[in-house]
Amino acid sequence: ASLNCKDPWNDTPFSLACLAGHAELVSFLLTQEPGAAWWSEDLSAGLKKAICARELYGSDHLAVIRLLIEDG
């Protein structure tokens, strides 16, 4: 599957993994296709989604947030 695919709400697999707080998947996706079309917009969108999800759902999305800040 392409990492550039989008759902009806314009979310990519990367941004959805950030929203769901799946740190292992986010870490894996960060190693895939650096510089691909989804990178530039999805890194900031993913960080925003992880922060908002942490506040809304009370889940621990800190691992995802750390990954995006440190590795992204």
N, C-alpha and C positions, 0 to 999 in steps of 0.2 A: 504494500500500500504506500501511497505517496504521503510524505509528511506535509505536503502542500495542500492536501484535500481539506475542504471546509464543510461544516454542517450547515443547516439552514440559517443558523444564527451567526455564521461567519467564524466559528471557532475551529481551530486546528487540533490535531491530536495532542500537540504540545500544550496548548492553552488549557485543554480539558484535563490533562494530567496535572497541571498546576492547580486548577480549580479543585480537583478531587483530593489533592494532597498526596499524590503518589510519588514520593521522593525517588524511589528506585527507577521508576519509569522516566521521570524527569531527568535524572542523572544519565540514563541510557540515551535519551533523545538529545541531550546536550552534546553527545559524542558523535551524533549522526549528521552528516552533510553540513559541516560548518560553512557559513557563508551562503547557504541556500536561501531562497526567497523568504521562507517563513522566519528565519532568524531575526532579522531587523525589527519586525513589528511584534513578533511573538515573545521575545525576551521581556520587553516592558509590559506587554499585555499579560503574560504569564505571572509576572511579579505582582501586578495589580490584582489579578484574580486570586492568587494565593493569599495576599494580605486581606482582601475582602472576605474570602471564605473563612479565614481564621476568625475574623470579627463576627461574621454572621452565624457560622455553624459551631463555633467554640472548639472546633477540631484543632489538633496541633499541626499546623502547616509550616512550622518553623524550619523543618528540615528542607522543605522546598524553597522557602525564602532564602535560607543560607546558601543553598546550591546556586540559585539564580544570581545572588550578589557576588559570591566567591568565584564561581566558574563561568557565569554568563558574562 
